[in-house]
Amino acid sequence: MTSPVHVTSEIGTLKTVLLKRPGKEVENLTPDIMGRLLFDDIPYLPEIQREHDFFAKTLQDNGVETIYLETLAAEALDAGNVKEEFLEKMLDESALVSSTLHAALKEYLLSMETQDMIDKIMAGVRTNEIDYKSNALVDLSSSEDYPFFMDPMPNLYFTRDPAASMGDGLTINRMTFAARRRESLFMEYIMEYHPRFANKGVNVWRSRNHLDRMEGGDELILNDHVLAIGISQRTSARSIEELAQVLFAKHSGFDKILAIKIPSNRAMMHLDTVFTMIDYDKFTIHPGIQDNGGNVDTFILEPGKDNHINISHRTDLQNVLREVLKVPELILIPVGNGDAVVAPREQWNDGSNTLAIAPNTVVTYNRNYVSNEVLRSYGIKVIEVISAELSRGRGGPRCMSMPIVREDLKK
Ligand SMILES: NC(=O)NCCC[C@H](N)C(=O)O
């Protein structure tokens, strides 16, 4: 049986991709909470939706099937008859102050059609939406007028991060920050109950029930044997080693992981904000992750004897990539042409965050015009999408897309 999830590279022709159209959740940001919810500004909803629709249409025009997280989630709950069970879990994870509030929210949300309930959970529940007066001491004594019972989830349109396809399976991730931790619950239910995926042999290599963090922006599929995973603000070294144990033991097909250490900061939160694959022998890179000699700490994990993992340390990333990909030359293309002002500016707006839809063909933000021209100078086909509002969430085309199926690369 062919698995409904099948991704054995970063660059094979993209057939199906998971998106989330930005909804009311991005309008439920305020200056007081946007930092904690991992936004630097507040997008204008009609415009961010127009830009996202343009992104989706660009993919469709290039033969990609676009499927939507919010629709699949509602369909999964109905198909599995698990709406109430899902809601219970979601409420349990929503930091509610009391069991009476839990009960009131349950009644409110359960009375909705399933799709409306999903949309509302994603958008967040304001305190003025239900008639509820708390008797909890924490509420009675609080002077804070916090406007939400359930926080919005504005980062959902970055579908790349809560789960990551890997071969005939995926990781469903324990997210680093509380602001994004509930997001991966949708994917858990989609894989478990949606007729497109349930009981179809999709391997969950790593579930969200782990203490250690991992996010899909750090997980790159270099080919059907080799992964690159960032040791970053969002993915810990320990979780990479745990994943390696599983992938090597379960004959996943993957037998080498390059753990690439990047600075732990907001601008470079995931590996794919500084490094993406474009072709068999080409990558984008933000020079900010290299030292003066061009070195990057890279650890190679491979299966050893008796389920041990052998780890070797290298710093010559370019050579390591050339060796594992078995190409005669390997080109690292610097974002913003490596310029001291343009590179950090365009990287901040995800100039390194390309989405390959076929070998040598990428989707990028139009605002990163210097990086786009540099890519074209290497003969790469660059398809630009509009990006004034989408980029406010600090993610680019790769972050906004979770490949479900890619064609295998020709050997
Ligand atoms: N893979 C990615 O880099 N995703 C972008 C995530 C941006 C989001 N505001 C976050 O901080 O998690």
The ligand as a Tripos MOL2 file, in Angstrom:
@<TRIPOS>MOLECULE
LIG
   12    11     1     0     0
SMALL
NO_CHARGES

@<TRIPOS>ATOM
      1 N1          9.8840   27.2620   10.0300 N.am      1 LIG1
      2 C1          9.7590   28.5200   10.4430 C.2       1 LIG1
      3 O1         10.7410   29.2480   10.5550 O.2       1 LIG1
      4 N2          8.5480   28.9430   10.8060 N.am      1 LIG1
      5 C2          8.2570   30.2940   11.1710 C.3       1 LIG1
      6 C3          7.5760   30.3700   12.4850 C.3       1 LIG1
      7 C4          7.2990   31.7740   12.9110 C.3       1 LIG1
      8 C5          6.5140   31.8830   14.1960 C.3       1 LIG1
      9 N3          6.1030   33.2190   14.4570 N.3       1 LIG1
     10 C6          7.3170   31.3600   15.3540 C.2       1 LIG1
     11 O2          7.9990   32.1600   16.0110 O.co2     1 LIG1
     12 O3          7.2590   30.1750   15.6560 O.co2     1 LIG1
@<TRIPOS>BOND
     1     1     2 1
     2     2     3 2
     3     2     4 1
     4     4     5 1
     5     5     6 1
     6     6     7 1
     7     7     8 1
     8     8     9 1
     9     8    10 1
    10    10    11 2
    11    10    12 1
@<TRIPOS>SUBSTRUCTURE
     1 LIG1         1 GROUP 0 **** ****
